[in-house]
Amino acid sequence: MKPKLLDCGHPPLPDAYSYGITSKGQKICFDCCLVRDLERLKTNSRILVYWSDNDTITNWPGGHLGRIVSSHKIRNTWVDRSYASPTMLAVSVIDVHGQRWYGRGLGEGLYLKLRKHKNQQ
Ligand SMILES: [Zn+2]
């Protein structure tokens, strides 16, 4: 018996959780997640990514999207500072397409909100 295919047309991996779910509720494989996220880098002006090891930027399944080229500490503006770190990090990112982004995050292993630079020169 053939395994049931995901909505993207590819077979699922043995791990039951190794797929992504699109905003329309379709189940797609991690390869297709990465294809979508790479395209999203080109079309979106804002994106939510994952700050991975060695200052790399990935999507949630770990697909490579870019790298952090600089970071510095700033005041934490996200949360009530009595419950969290008083500082956060402002970062500059270059994605795999060579586009420049800037954003804020709390550090490695956590998510990062990025905005694309209007001037890409
Ligand atoms: Zn797929």
Residues whose N, C-alpha, C, O or C-beta is under 5 A from the ligand:
A	BS01	ZN	C8 H10 I28 C29 C32
